[in-house]
Amino acid sequence: VIVLRLIKLTEIYSRLFGNLCLILLALTSLLTASAGCFSTVADESFVQRGDEAMLRNDLDAALAEYKMAVQRGGSEDPSVLVRVAHTHALMGNIDETGDLYLQAVTFDSELIDQAVSDLIQLAQEAMNRSDLFGLASAMEIAKSFRPGVTVDGMALPLARHYFENGEYATALSYYQSAISDRPGETIPEVIFEAASAYDEVGDCRRALIHYERYRDMIASWRRGEVDWKIGNCSIKLARELRFVDADEEALEHLERAVLIGEPLSLQSLAYFEIGMILFDLNRCEEARRAFLKVSETDKTGTPPFVSRASYLADELFFVGSSGGARGTGC
């Protein structure tokens, strides 16, 4: 359209005046008028009015002016984009702040510091009003600009937020930070929560370390829940170890489960696994005693391994050891 108008205007001036100087003047005027259509520099009048509104603390007016500046040639001008982003930050708009800073740093990477600063401030404000979703959102965006950024006091709220929403792996990194930041001041409940997060991701080895630590920190009458978790995780880990032929270590965890006596419903299974390991290790009398405990502790209605344990106990009593070397079995 601009080109057609340019040609048309040239023809008009040419017919009316036939003067090359006037033709050039017309071309210059038209190009000057149309230059704003292709400018990547914002209209300074909108920026100025936005700055004036900001001085009056009129954030709505400032945001409107800055947005107009973006539309009028400032879409690639970092000085304008950062104004929009910062105004959104002052208004508490977390997502918009992140989006605009992302655009701004594309054109000026030195703005990353301000982006992180504003987002951490938003995270702090969210934490102060117990808005855990806002806290998590602001910190996630801040980490997209500067991976690994942390703030004192935020690790535990974030850990609990992610744990409650089933994001256990993410929660663990924050639990680790919360525990390591104040190793001598960590409350027992935080240790238990971290253990539960390890448990949820299937890492019973680390879970047990934290469960046992928690157990040592609380009174005996409060240990019912953690004892159940220790026993359950010990049996799970032992079965995993059996699968890779780590029988000695598996035996230690199974013995811990039966010593604690939890979970009650899995005690017969634990004794059966103990008996099988001892049987394989040629510790026949110990194996027989373990097999006898299976039926004594069964609470689930005689599953198949109960009858198997009774058979093996009888075999060991009447037949005895095969006399083989260690590792050959009874």
N, C-alpha and C positions, 0 to 999 in steps of 0.2 A: 504493500500500500504506500509505504514511504517513497519507494523508488518511482512508482507511477505518479505520485504527486510531484516529485522532483522533476520528472520529465515534462509533466504538464505545465508546471510553473516556468520551466526553462523556455518552453515554446511560447508562452504568453509574453514573457519579457522580451524574447527575441523579436516577436512580431511588433510589439508596441514600441520598443526602443532601438532594436538592432544594435545594441551596445554591449560589447563583451564584458565591460566592467560591471554593468548592471546585472548581467547574467551570473557573473561570479559572486556578486553580492547576494543575489537571491539564493544561490546554492549554499553559501556560507550560513545564511540565516536559517535555512531549512535544516541543514545538518546540525546546527547548534540546538535548534528546537527539538530535534528527534534524538539527541545524544542520550537523554535520560532513559530511553527505552532499553539501552544496552549497558548502562553503567553498573559497576559493581561497588560503587561508593554510595553510602546512604545519603539521603537528603538531610543536610545538617540542621534544617529548621525543625524537623521532627525530633532529632536527637537533642537539640537545645531545649525544646519545650519539655521533653521527657526528663532532662536533667533538672529543669526548674521545678517540675512536679515532684521529683524525688527530694529536692531540698525542702519542699512543703510537706514531705512525708505523705503525699497523695499517691500511693502505690498503684492504684487502679488507673489513674490518669497517666502516670509514668509508663506503665506497661502498654497502654493503648498507643502512646506516642512512639515508643520504641518499636512496637510491632509495625506501625506505619513506616518507620524508617527502614525496617527489614524489607517490607513490600516495595518500597520506593528505592530500590537499588542496593540495599544493605544485606542481601541474603548471603553474601560471601565476605562481609565486613566483620571481622572478629570483634572490633571495638563496639559494634552495635549488638551482635549476638551475645556477647558477654553481659551487656546491660540487661537484655531480656532475661538471661539465665539468672543473674543476681537478683533481679526484681522478683522472679518466681521464688527464689530461695527465701527472700524476705517475707513473701506471702505464705511460705510453708508448703509450696507445691513441689513435692519431692520428684515425681516422675518428670514434670516439665523442666525442672532445674537440670536433671540429668540429661535429658534430650537436647536442650539448648547448649549446655556445656560441651556435649559430644560434638555438636556442629562447630562450636567456636574453636575448640582445640584442633579441629581438622585444618584450620587456617593459621593457628598460632599455638604451638605446643607449650609455650610459656604460660598459658592460662591454666595448665593442669593444677598448679598449686592453689589457685583461687577456687577451682572446681572442687578439689578435695576439701578445702577449708569450709566452703559453704555446705557441702554434703555432710561433713562431720557435725557442723552446727545443727543441721536439720536432724541428724541422728540423735544428738544430745537432747534436743527439744522433744523429740518423739519419746525418748526414754523417760524424760521428766514427767510426761503425761501418761506413762505406762502404755504407749502405743507400740507394741512389739513388732507389728507388721511394718509400721513406718520406720522403726529403728533398723530392722533387717533390710528393708528396701534401700534406705539411704546408705547403709554400709556396703551393701552389694554394689551399688553404683560407684561409691568411692573406691572400692577395690578394683573396679574395671579401669579406673584411671591410674591407680597406684596399688598394684597387687601387694598384699601383705600388710596394708595399713591397719593399725589397731589403736584402740583408745582405752585408757584405763577405766575400769568399771563397767564396760559394755560386754565383756566376754560372757559372763554368767547369764545375763538376760537373753543374749543371743542364743546361747547354748540351750536354754530352756525353751525358747521359742521354737527352735528347729526340732528339738526332741518332741515337743508336744504336737508338732505337725508331721511327725514320722520321718523327718530327714535326719536320721541318726548319724550318718557318716559326717554330715556337715556339723551337727551338734558336737561331735567328738572333738573337732579341732578347737572349738571354743571352750569346751570343758577342760581340755589340756592347757589352754592359755589361762583359764581361771584358776586352775590348781597350781600351775607353775609360777604365776604372778605372786602368790602369797602362800608358799609351801607350808609355813608354820601356822597359818591362820585359817586354813580350809575347814569349813564346817563339815561334819559327817555326812549330811544330806547331799552335798555336792559330790563327794566320793561315791556315794551310792548311785546317784544319777549317772555319773560317768561310767560306773560299772554296768549299769543297765543298758546304756548306749552301746558299749562293747558287746554285751550279751545280744542285743537286737541285731547287730551286724554279723553275728556268728563268731566273734573272736572271744571264745570262752577263756583262753589262756590269760589275756589281759583283764577280762572281766573278773576272773577269780582273784587276781592280785588286788583289785580294787574292792571286791566284796569282802575279802579277808581283812583288808585294812579298815574298812568300815565296821566290820564285826568287832574288831579290837577297840574301836572308839566308843562303842555304846554299851549300855548295861545289859546284863544277861537276859533280863526279862523282855528286852526289846528285840531279841535276835531271831524271832520266829520266821519273819519274811526273808531275811538275808540267809538264814540257814537253808531254807527251801531252795533259794537261788544258787547257793554254793553247791548243794547236793545235786541239783539238776544239771548245772553247768559241768560239774566234775564228771558225771556219768556221760554226758555228751562228748566231752573232750576225751575221756578214756576210750570210748568207742571209735573216735577218729584216730587215736593213737594205735589202737589194735589193728586198724586197717593198714597202717604202715609198719606193722611189726614192732612198735615201740612198747613192748609188753610191760617192762619194768616201770616205766613212767605211768602207763595206763593203770597199773596196779595201785600206785600211790594215790591217784585221784579217786579210784573206786573205794579204797580203804577210807579216804577222807569222807566220802559220801555216807558210808555205813557208820562211821564214827559219829557223824552229826545226826544220822538217822532220818534224813530228809532227802527227797520227798518220800513219804511213806509208801506211796503207790509204786515207787521204783526200787524199793529196797530189795525185793526178791530178784529183780533183774541185775542189780549191782552185785549181789552175792553170786548169782549164776556166772556173771562175767569174771568175778574174782576166782571162782572155782575153775573156770576154763583156763584162765591164765596159769594158775598154780598147777593144773593138770599138765599143761604144755611144758611147764618148767620142771616137771617131775617131782613136785612137792606134794606127794600124793595124800598124806594124812591131812595136810592143811586144805587141800582141794576137797577132800571128803567132808570136812567140817563146813566148808563154805557151801557145798551142795545141800547139806542138811538144813542150812539156814534158809534156803530158798523157799521151801514149803512152809517154814515157820513164819516167814515175813510176807508171804503172798497175800495181797489184799484185793486182787482183781479177778478172782475166779479161775484159778489154775490155767494160765496160758500154757502153750506147748512146752516152753522151756522148763516148767515146773516138773512135769513128768520126766523130762530128759535128765534133770538134775537128780531126781530120785533114783533113776536107773543107774546113773554114773556113781552115786554114793553107794548103792548096793554092790556094784561091780568092784569098787575100790575096797569095800569091807570084806567081801568074800574071796576076791581074787588077789587083791593087794597090788603092790607095785610090780611093774614088769621088770624092774631092776635095771632099766636102761640108764644110760648116762644122761647128764643134765641136758635138757633140750629135746630129748626123744619122746617125752611124755610118759604118763603112768601106764 
